Amino acid sequence: MAPPTSPLHLLLFLPLLLLSSSTSAKVPPSETFSYSNSGEFGPYIAEYSATYRLLPIASSPFQLCFFNTTPSSFFLALRLGTPHSESIFRFVWTANPSRPVADNAVFSLLADGDLRLTDADGSLVFSSKTAGKDVKGLRLLPNGNIVLLDTRGSSLWQSFEHPADTLLVGQSLNVDKKLVSRLGGYSLAAESGGLALYMNKITGGKPLLYSTGDGIMRIAGNGLKSVIFRADPQANKENEIPYAYELGFKLEPNLGSLITGRPKYNGTLSFIRIEEDGNLIAYTFYSPVDYQAWERVFIVFSSDIGWENHCRLPSTCGAMGICAQEMCVACPEPPGQLAGWSEHCAPPTAAEPMSCEKRTAVAEYYKVVGVESFVNRYGESVEGVDVGECRGRCDLECGCLGVLYWEKERKCWLAWVIGTLEKVGDESHVAWIKYYK
């Protein structure tokens, strides 16, 4: 007769049993899939003038797809829009925005539970890192959240926790996280003191702060933990029927809200995005209509529906330009004249880095009067210096393209970016642009 099994033996065997069951977890065969980036392109208009291939994972008006703006350089994305509305498709989530894939890349949910995107050469581009977990299947929810569920219906992975440049309604952004624009040049960061917009890829180092929405996006103290993009119905007390929806950021924990638009219809199909040019825009999609279903209900840099005028957006006039009444009106040129503005307007030293690095020429400066920029609004100043010392500090930095200087206050800011110079009434607020003869 076999000896009885002791409780101690059972306790020793139980972890091995649990480990065996977890590592042998399999996705039901009916829930696995493998979709190749191949075939015909979709017939409807998409933003960025993109072409796209739809995948059979949809929850109207959302659908997964591969899209590209240059040949053989695709991104796995979630698009929002419907063919019957005759409105542009917009992309609201991307699996790996910094890594495009080629034709014949594969998006798959494997039997081991991992959701992954592999390029045509087999290299791994994206993974949910859920291999070996109790994955039952993938669901695309009506709010645009892509979710991997376990056998109990709980989420093991969700796209809402991995935003790219966009927040959909109900999606949150935790402190120390950020949205990054499609081409990587700008970001919206959640910080303990509020939200802030930054310019990335700056010569000389760290990102540059260029807006807090004129201070509106900041909070008193440093208690912010996260923000949630919300669409809350506004109703009359008499009949409780919504007459509008209020879009905005809910500040957690219980720190109030930032309102970013009030569409006069159901606004639950809305999102807010950091754009390629650094603007922050809220869009809303009204699916019942057949024409012009999209509306921009909030733009940070807009005097009509935002917090700052368009001349305060660094990219409004490209690399450089003077902006007045939300229009680019002039291009400052050496030795100090103003020419008509065009997209070719740029700081002279931006094209001559070798002159500085090899010290083959002496830097000179030309003056632009009555202007300000994000540099003096949000940058760190040096006070109590004359203009010669201010420019001398710029001479020592090859990445410095000029300075902002307030003559009466004797305040100096080094400019690593010139961008848009907003015309102001005080002519003692000047810019000095570096150049080499």
C-alpha angles and dihedrals in degrees: 000000000000115000115253118263111250123222088244091060090050092052091050092048097046098074090050090051092050092046091050093050094048096047092046093051109133132193110236108262091238090060099050119091144173120200123186125213094239141104135055125344122245117263101225132087118266131186121265085035085275130169117218147186116216122224123212093250108102145145106180125279088018125070136165118239147154113247134181140185095188127040116277093000108108136167128206104234147160114241128202122208143072131243093228092060091062087219130130120275113240127201115230105172135026126194096219112357094187096053121059121194134215134239112296094030110150131229111195147163105216128211090250090062101256119135107207148165117213126186123236090266091055097255116144114247102167136009134177088211091225099125110142094018125120096267116170098178149299125281130187104210125213090253092058097258114141107212137185108209130201125219090274092054094252123136118257095174133001135183090226087073092055108051121176113191098328143067118203122203108290094020120123137207117208125214112276090027127102146191113237122205119247095261094037098245099117140028142194108219129196109217133175088255096049139277125327139181119227137190112225133198094046122169107246102029143284126053117273122236109232105166147012091176091269087307095307093112093057127087134208109265126357104279103118115127102169145339126228122202106228141184108201122184117237111212140179114251091228100061104005090225111144114245094181143356125239115219121198152109118289107212115219137248092034097297097138131252143286111221115220104173146335112223112192093230139044103317100183091111093066136117140183121221141185102231131219090257094050098257119132111224134180117210129190128197121208105197100190093071124082097211135044094359092168126082130178103222099173136026118175093211099049128102089209104049105005147059104256132034120256093252089069094063105100093218098049092098096029118232092349141349145127114257127200128170089000092302132106103241109166146015116219111225134182134299087024114288128125120236130185112283123251135161088264092066108119141149108276095229093055087078096042109057093141092062089063100036094052093037089229093143140030116246117242130187138215124204131240113189130210099018139124135181143183086277093072094034096055107008130097114262134208110221134206097027130126121236093259093057090044092055090042090061089054090049089063093056117066090196092056110103097185144310140265111222134185106206099197095045094037091226123155134198125184112224118217086172127030102188118142117008109201115216112237135179097242106086092191087073102085144165125220113203118206120229142157124228 
